[in-house]
Amino acid sequence: MPYTYRLRTDKMQDEDGEEYTAYGIEAIDSDGKILEWAPDIFFDRQKAENLVSLCIEEKLEVIHLMDVAEDALFDY
């Protein structure tokens, strides 16, 4: 089944009720169905876009997405 990755953008609220934007990544199939996702990884859109590009370029298997997302949290 072919799939790709895309940027995920979520509006969140912190414990004080302040709104912020968080970025993550989604693996989607050719119909746009979400296969796996890792939300709220970055506050910086460019860092999230870089991770999405890397996953696409390296043809990351969906089963490894959560490991890569976890590694990204520690690297950034």
N, C-alpha and C positions, 0 to 999 in steps of 0.2 A: 504494500500500500504506500503510495507516494505521500510525503508530508513535507512541510517546511516549518519555519519558525517566524514569529512576528512579535513585535513589541506589544506589551500589555501596559495600559495606563489606567490607574485607579485613583479616584479621589477618596482620601481617607481622613479620619479625624484622630487627633492625638487625645491623650487623657484630659486635656484642658478644653477640648471641643474645637481646637483650631484645625482648620482644613489644610491638607497638604496633598501634593501629587506624588504618588509612588509609581515606580516602573518595574516591570517584570518581563517575563517571556512566556510565550505560548507555543506549543507544537500543534499545528493544525493539519488536517488531511486536505485532499484536493477539493472537498466540498465545503471547506471552512469550518468543519466540526473540530472542536478543541479536543485533542487527545491527551494532553498533559499541560499543566501550567505551573509556573512559579511566580506568584504575585509578590509585590512589595519587597523587591530585592534592593533597588536603588532609589535615591532621591535625584540623581543626576541622569537626565535623559540620554546624554551622549554615552555614558558608560553602559546603559542598558542597550542602546543601539549597537555598540561595539560587541557586546555579548551575543546579540541576535545574529549579527554578521558572522561572527566566529563560528557559531553553531551551524549556520548555513554552509559556510565555506568548508568546514571540516566534516560536513555530513553526519553530524552527531546523531546517534541512535536515540530515539525517544526514551528508552529505558534508562539512559544516563543523564537526562535533563536535570533531575533533582540533585544529583551529585555535583554537576557543573554549577548549578545555582548556589548550592551550599559553598562550594569553593570560591565562587565570585564574592559572596558575602565576606569571607575572610580575607580575600585579596584586596578588596577595595575598602 
